[in-house]
């Protein structure tokens, strides 16, 4: 099977359309299972009481927020390297979802901070770097919306997201050395300090966040394809376009 | 302004061999410094902006000496960031508006070297004055002698990074609507590590701790920026000219 075939918008558009329901339903099912584990099976935390349960939203969105930035930069790099239009469209489609994940991570973190640290906001390393990550996402989105020519916007955003991707670890460590209040990471590749049922709930929710992001990005990339390729003959021949 | 551009461009040795990096840096540096010196009032205004921002903070907070000494390094650094941001359009905007930038990009010198020269000129005319002026303003903030030395050293290492990173943003936003506020959104988050290490060095000095870690990190950041930023900025210039 030749995967490069799908680097063309005309062949990717129907593929994305077929994949979206699978990822969307998987995301919905995993959310139900994950929230069930998180909200009713997982035991109450002996230190933080019920408040810790926001972890099942907070940690998956925080992971996704950082991961999506790298994915966006990856598509940007592919676009700069191979000049494949679809890569740039993917990067464009990821930015709003990444910004949303970052915002949700910040919001839930602030709600979690209130009962456990006694404050909605602290200038803690991870919160601050997450806030800066949000600015980076908003910068990419704002740069794209300020440029009328889509080709220039693609390339400018690719350069900006690559510069940002190089900076994200530097920002993270600079802020970390500056101030740290946040609890250390509970999950690491070598082992986990959490009860296994809590971990299971969190991992299920992470996959839910992952599949949600894929479904939404694919849906958005389809609208971007329709918008950008509106002159193309293959698009006009599509039943849903021909009808409208 | 226009005559200055034509004169400078006429001096460009268009026959230079391709791949000549240092001559490219030297040419762009000489040209931009000459242009900057012909609009000295503009440079003075940007420096005055720095002085005024720094002077506003005690008015807004407190004239109390110990608090000012605590705040001083941060205020001086934030003002340096803002002054750098304000001066960034100088780098490419005028050349872009009158078409000079396209001629520069067509020259046989590698664009990366020309961008490096322009960034160096930008730092010498806007960053270095801030470094020189900072200890004077630090005295207004009751900072002690050791802190002032560390502050100057940190600014000396940090402000070139601001110019280098800023060049990327300045090139990306060339000719865009709301270019200057967009530039702030793009560039200020990237300035954060410089701000943290720079102000952190002075804080460490004030607390009697070693400043070597912060200064080394600033130096490392400067080296990375020198190696990487010209390529990104030159790519951004090519995008803008496309």
Interface residues (C-beta under 8 A of the other chain):
Chain A: X80 X132 X135 X136 X138 X139 X142 X143 X146 X147 X151 X152 X155 X156 X159 X160 X162 X163 X164 X166 X167 X170 X171 X174 X175 X177 X178
Chain B: X165 X168 X172 X173 X176 X177 X178 X179 X182 X185 X186 X188 X189 X190 X192 X193 X196 X197 X200 X217 X221 X228 X232 X235 X236 X239 X240 X242
